Amino acid sequence: MLDGFNHVAILTPDLDRLEMFYREVFEVEEVHRMDHRGLRHGLVRVGPSSVLHAFEQDGPKPAPIFERGRIDHLALNVGEHSEFERLRQRLVGAGVSTGEVTDFGALLSVTFEDPDGHFCELCWMRETATLADTVDPS
């Protein structure tokens, strides 16, 4: 009955910088700015039905994995292995990732931190894989 995620709300002290990062690295084209009672926020489309809803305000400082709160990180999908490789190189070029690929069997993942320290992954799911094909990386 579900069709994926609609949006993930995040905090950023600099909305312009965050939007520019997603435009430059991921070639995001659709961004919609809003200002509601002095609160700047924006929608950044990261997939056909997926949006980052960024609110401009200071948030908690970045923390180690699993110490970040109820939502620990976000992962963005790509549909083609070639796009995964191209974006992985862009993340390395932007200085936000080592480019190391983790193979989970069903999918490949590369981690990065956005300009605000959000821990993120870029993932490519193998075409014929199911969730049952997922393994702990060795």
C-alpha positions as CSV (number, residue, x, y, z in Angstrom):
1,M,0.0,0.0,0.0
2,L,3.0,2.3,0.5
3,D,5.0,4.0,-2.2
4,G,8.2,5.1,-0.4
5,F,9.0,8.2,1.6
6,N,7.5,11.6,0.9
7,H,10.0,13.7,2.7
8,V,12.6,13.8,5.5
9,A,12.8,17.0,7.5
10,I,16.3,18.2,8.4
11,L,17.8,21.3,10.1
12,T,20.5,23.5,8.5
13,P,22.0,26.7,9.7
14,D,22.5,27.8,6.0
15,L,19.8,26.9,3.6
16,D,21.6,28.4,0.6
17,R,24.7,26.3,1.2
18,L,22.7,23.1,1.6
19,E,20.7,23.7,-1.6
20,M,23.9,24.5,-3.5
21,F,25.5,21.2,-2.3
22,Y,22.6,19.2,-3.7
23,R,22.5,21.2,-6.9
24,E,26.2,20.9,-7.5
25,V,26.9,17.3,-6.5
26,F,23.6,15.6,-7.5
27,E,22.3,18.0,-10.1
28,V,19.1,18.5,-8.2
29,E,16.9,20.9,-10.3
30,E,13.7,21.3,-8.3
31,V,14.0,23.4,-5.2
32,H,11.1,25.4,-3.7
33,R,11.7,28.1,-1.1
34,M,9.3,29.1,1.5
35,D,9.2,31.7,4.3
36,H,6.5,31.1,7.0
37,R,6.5,33.7,9.7
38,G,10.2,34.3,9.4
39,L,11.1,30.7,9.2
40,R,13.0,30.0,6.0
41,H,12.7,26.5,4.7
42,G,12.9,24.7,1.4
43,L,12.0,21.6,-0.5
44,V,14.8,19.8,-2.4
45,R,13.5,17.0,-4.7
46,V,15.8,14.0,-4.4
47,G,13.7,11.5,-6.3
48,P,10.4,11.1,-8.2
49,S,8.4,11.3,-4.9
50,S,11.1,12.0,-2.3
51,V,12.0,15.4,-0.9
52,L,14.4,16.8,1.7
53,H,12.5,19.5,3.7
54,A,15.2,21.7,5.1
55,F,14.5,24.2,7.8
56,E,17.0,27.0,8.4
57,Q,17.9,26.9,12.0
58,D,20.6,25.6,14.2
59,G,20.4,22.0,15.2
60,P,22.3,19.6,17.4
61,K,26.0,19.2,16.6
62,P,26.9,16.1,14.5
63,A,27.4,12.9,16.6
64,P,28.8,9.4,15.9
65,I,26.5,6.8,14.2
66,F,23.6,5.6,16.4
67,E,24.1,8.6,18.8
68,R,22.3,11.1,16.5
69,G,18.8,10.6,17.8
70,R,15.7,8.8,16.6
71,I,16.6,9.3,12.9
72,D,20.2,8.5,12.5
73,H,20.9,9.1,8.8
74,L,19.3,9.2,5.4
75,A,20.1,7.2,2.2
76,L,19.5,8.3,-1.3
77,N,18.9,5.8,-4.1
78,V,20.2,5.8,-7.7
79,G,18.7,3.6,-10.3
80,E,21.8,2.7,-12.4
81,H,25.2,1.5,-11.3
82,S,26.9,4.0,-13.7
83,E,25.1,6.8,-11.9
84,F,26.3,5.4,-8.5
85,E,29.9,5.5,-9.7
86,R,29.6,8.9,-11.2
87,L,28.0,10.4,-8.1
88,R,30.5,8.5,-5.8
89,Q,33.3,10.3,-7.7
90,R,31.5,13.6,-7.3
91,L,31.3,13.1,-3.5
92,V,35.0,12.3,-3.4
93,G,35.7,15.4,-5.5
94,A,33.6,17.6,-3.2
95,G,35.7,16.3,-0.2
96,V,32.6,14.8,1.6
97,S,33.4,11.1,1.2
98,T,36.4,8.8,1.0
99,G,34.6,7.0,-1.8
100,E,34.9,3.6,-0.1
101,V,32.1,1.3,-1.3
102,T,30.4,-1.1,1.1
103,D,28.8,-4.2,-0.5
104,F,25.7,-5.4,1.3
105,G,24.9,-8.1,-1.3
106,A,21.6,-6.6,-2.4
107,L,23.1,-3.1,-2.7
108,L,26.2,-1.0,-2.8
109,S,26.6,1.9,-0.5
110,V,29.0,4.9,-0.2
111,T,28.7,7.2,2.8
112,F,29.1,11.0,2.9
113,E,28.4,14.0,5.1
114,D,26.5,16.9,3.8
115,P,27.7,20.5,4.6
116,D,25.8,20.4,7.9
117,G,27.3,17.1,9.1
118,H,24.3,14.9,8.3
119,F,25.5,11.4,7.8
120,C,24.2,10.1,4.5
121,E,24.5,7.2,2.1
122,L,24.3,6.9,-1.6
123,C,22.9,3.4,-2.5
124,W,22.4,1.4,-5.7
125,M,20.2,-1.7,-5.4
126,R,21.2,-4.5,-7.7
127,E,18.4,-5.0,-10.3
128,T,17.5,-8.6,-9.4
129,A,18.2,-8.3,-5.7
130,T,15.6,-8.6,-2.9
131,L,15.9,-7.7,0.7
132,A,16.6,-11.3,1.5
133,D,19.9,-10.9,-0.5
134,T,21.2,-8.4,2.0
135,V,24.3,-9.5,3.9
136,D,26.6,-8.0,6.5
137,P,29.6,-6.6,4.7
138,S,32.8,-8.5,5.1
